C-alpha cells in the first residue's frame, strides 16, 4: 500500500458548520462518456442504481446544505425535469447556460448572485464519493480558515484515486498549501471535484464569458491562499463508460 504523509490542518475546528449553499456543476458536455451521453446528460448517468447528480445531492443534504444552485447547458431540460420531479430535501435553483457554456469559472461567476453563502461549496455533479470516518464536506468546513484561505480543495491520494488514469494534480506542504504539478511531473494528490470557496476569488477583473476555475486557483496559489484537505473515504473518477462497472465492482466488494 502506498504511504504518504498526511498534511496538517492549519486550525481544525470539528464543530464548524458546513456552508448552507452549494454550487453543483452540471452543465458539461460529457464528451468522454459517449455514447452514453448522446441522449442524456452526464449527471443523469446511473452508477450503483441512481444518477450521479442524485448521489451528490444526497451527500450535500446529509452534510447540512440547504440550497443547491445547479448550472445547466447540455440537455438542460432533462436535468431540470429530473430534479423538479424529485424531493431532494434541498432548495434547488437553476443557473441557465443554454445560450453559452461558460466552463467552470464562468459558470460560477454567473451563478454568484444566487449563492447566498460565503464561503460556499462547489461540487461537480459527476463525482462519486463515499464518506470515510469523517464526512467529506464537514472535513472541508472543519479545515477552513477564512483569514488564510480563498479556496480549499478536497484531494485524494493518487494511489487511492479509483478509476483515475492521470498523474496527479497538486503537491501539498505540511500546512496544506498547494502548488501545481509540473507539466511533465507526477503529483501525489488528485482534485476530487469538491471544494470550498470564498467570494473574494471573484473580486477584481475577470474574463467575460467562459473561463476555467484554474484561473481562480492560480490567483489563490500565487497569493498563498489555496489549500487542500485529504478525503478519508472512497472516490471514483467516473470519466469514461468503462469506469462505471469498475466503480460498481469496488462498491459491491465493500
N, C-alpha and C positions, 0 to 999 in steps of 0.2 A: 504494500500500500504506500502511496506517495505521502511523504511527510512535508509539512510546511509550517512555518511559524505564524501563529495566529496574531494579527496585528492588535495592538492595544487601543481601546476606545479612549477618546480624549476625556470625556466626563460622562460616563454612562449613568443614565437615570432610568432604572427599570420601571418607575411609576409614570413615566412620561406618557401623555395622551397621543394617540395616533391622530394625524390631521383628519378633519371631518370631510374633506373633499379630495377627490382623486380624479386625475385626467386618465381616461382609458383610450389608448391609441388603437383605433380600429379602421383606419382609412386606407391602409396599404393595398397594393395590387395583388400580393401573394403570388408573384411570378414563379418562385422556386417550388411552390406547391402544385403547379399544374401537372396533370389535368384536373385535379380535384377542385381547383378554384376557377375552372372555366364557367361554372354555373352557380357558384356560391362563394361568398367572401371567406377569406381565411379564418376570421374569428368564429365562423359558424361550422368549421370543420370539427368533427367529433373525435374526441380521444377519451378512452375509458368511459364511453357511454353518454357523454354530454359535450356540447360545443365548447371550444376553447374559451370563448368570452364568458360563458357561464361559470367555468372554473375560476376565472379571475374575479368576477363579481362576487362569488361566494366568499373568496378569501378577503375581499375588501369589507364586506358586510360583517364577517366574523371578527375582523380586527377593530370594528367600531366606526368605520367610514359610513357617512350618511348620504353623501351626494356623489354621483358619478357623472362626469362630463365626458361624453363619447363622441369622438370626431368620426365622420363618415364621408366616404367618397366612392370607392368601388362597390357596386351593387348596394348602394346606401339604403335603398328601400327595404331590402331583405334584412339588414341589420336593425333598422328602426322597427320593422314589423315584429321581428323576433323578440326584441326587448320590450316592446309595447304590450305584447301578449303575455308577458310573464310578470309575476310579482317577485322582483329581485330583492325586496326589502330596502332598496335604495331609491332616493330621488334621482331620476335619470334625465339628463338634459343633453340634447344633441348639438354638436357644433358642425354645421354643414359646409363641407368642402367639395360639393358636387361639381362646381364650375372649375375648380383648380385644386389639384392635390398639392398641399403645402409642405410636405415632408414633416419630419418630427418637430423641428424647431419652429417652422412657420405655423404648423397646426397648434402648437402650444401658445404661440403669440396671439393667434386669432381667438383662441378659447379663453385667454386670460381673464377677460371681464366676467366670464361665467364662473370662474373658480373663486369661491368666497372663503378661502383659507390661505394662510401664508405662515409657514411653508405649507406645501401641498404634496400629495403623492402623484407619481406618474407610473402607469403600468401598461406595458404592451399587451394587447388583448390576445396575442398568440403565444403567450407564455404558459408554461405548465410547471408549477412548483408545488411541492409538498412541504409543509412546515415541519421543522425538527423540534427539539426541546423548547425553542423559542419561536413564537410567531414572527415570520419574516418582516412584516410591516411594523410590528411592535419593536423589533430589533432596530429598525431604522429610527423610529421615534426615540428610543432609549439612547441612541448614539448621536442624535442631532445636537449640535452646539451652535446656536444661532449667532454667537459672537464670532465664530471662526469659519462657518460653513455657508456656502451658497448652494452646494449640491452634495448629496450623499447617495452614493450608488450601491445597490446591493450586488455583491460579487459572489462568485462561486469558484473554488479552485479549479484550474484547468483539468486536473486529473479526475475531478468529480463532475465534470460537465457532460452529462449523459447525451449521447447522440450528436455531440458537437465536434466538428472537424477542424476548427480553427486553431490558431497558435496563441490564443490568449489576447487580452486587450490592455491590461494595466499591470503596472508594478505598484506596490504599496509599502510605505515605510512603517515603522513601529507605531506611529501616531495615527496611521490610517490615511495619510495624504497620498494622493495618486499622481502617477506620471504615466504617460503612454508607452506602449511597446514600440521599439524602434521598427522601422519598415520591414527589415529582414530578420528581426529577432523573434524571440518567444517570451511571453509574459505569463506569470503564474496565476493570474486571475481573469475570469471571463465576466463581462457585464451580463446580468440576467434579464435586463429589460424592465427593471423595477428600481425606482429612485425616489428620493425626497428632494424637493427644490424650493428655493426662495424666489419670490418675485423680483428680488434685486437683480437676478440674472438678466432680466429683460429691460433694465434701465439703460439709457443711452441709445446710440444709433444701432439699428438692426436692419438687415436687408428687407426689402419689400417682397412679399410673396413667399415663395418656397425657400427654405434653408434647413440645414440639419442641426440637431441638438449638439453635434460636435462643436459647432461654433461657440455655443454657450459653455460647454465643458472646457474648451481651450482657454477661454477667458478666465474661468474659475481656477484652472490649473496654474495658469500664469500668475494669478494673484495669490496662490497658495490656499484656495478656498474650496477645492474639490476633494472629497474624501470618500472612503469606501468602508463598508461593513460586510463581513463574511456570512453568507447564508449557512444555516446549520442543518438544513434539511436536504431534500432532493430537488433537482432542477433538470428540465429536459428542453433541449433545442428541437422544437417541432418545426423545422425549417423545410423539410422535404417529405414527400409522401411515405417513403420507407421508414422514416423516423417514428411514425405513429405506431407501427407494430412493435418496434424496438422499445418504445416507451411503455406500451401496454404490457409487454412481457416482463419488464423490470417491476412495474407496479403490481402485477399479479404474483410475482415472486416475493413480494413483501420487502 
